[in-house]
């Protein structure tokens, strides 16, 4: 894997929102990028499928107001946990 | 100007199979005691599911009780619930459909969100999972969304207008409204109506997980710490009659179904709009000839999701103005869960109970009120108070709103 987690997540967001990846900033919220409601849930699904991870259920989940950086962090956390679990089972 | 003089519609029987037990009385007793039937999910795949809790019909429900084997084999769990609830409602009404051609003048309208989901899931597993070359021959008659309505029609010889209504979480209310309209406009003298749902299958649970609207602990409508809805199941079935038909036979009338309101938000497929649902409430009031200040209680849609509870609160304020502050508003989904296409029917049992017994059921699991939800939600404990008239709200994914206005028995 050559792309960083952030690049991969931003690429998925750009594709979902049909926007240029260059305009996505770490501090942008999904709402800023025009991704609301069901599209946000769809984006979460796309990210889960891409990385083969499952996000935990959030307390009062509201992805619309999350920043893209918090999404990247959540992906990285899930990837780290997956890697740790993989090592543990060896 | 209307030239049709509408007949008044009353409720003379009710039955329920719910997470709080078998029978409408078990449901009502549980609700007025503030008892929540939400518990750990009982499911063969519970280990690998993220869904942890649900409100399920207890195992004490025996679907085979007093139903012939040749009928049973035709029934998905959805229809089992509906048929048992219908039997209870019809027995309470005391109607004899074989007399005076009443069977021909009786309609059956039953709401369901998805119909025979358990059958669909079982057969899919057979075909795709086990590579079976054939499906069970009764798959279609079990799965079809009209199965419950048809089975009730067949069981009691009811030959009037009979069909299913599907509008997701508003299915029961939409069905009850169609049945009431048939009686109002003289197309039937009586109707068996309500809603039924049994869709806690592996496939459906996975689909709900992916939507990320399910609470992982319990359902806390209007609380700041609410985490989403909790799925339920069950059926509520009612006997409706024209007022004159009920009075002529000296029937015990439980409540009057005085008005109805139906609107669509026409905005978003999942995000609710306060304007759409408030318009449905206003319609139901006007249709019932009620002023806002005639109403004492609203059984809220109250799913416990972030979006619903704030929007519904706004909608109630829009429809009721200053009287909103004097209303008792509760969400019984905090106890019987969200039975989707059956929810409006389970909630109508609560509304009839409130009108009849002058007790408003509470909103359970009310820890700390969300400041954005600023009505009187009858926290945790039922309230004894006179209830002259009440609304029952159901709002569905798809932006569909169906509201019933009930009055005490005349």
Interface residues (C-beta under 8 A of the other chain):
Chain A: X36 X37 X38 X41 X44 X45 X54 X57 X58 X59 X60 X61 X62 X63
Chain B: X50 X210 X211 X212 X214 X216 X225 X226 X227 X228 X268 X269 X270 X271 X306
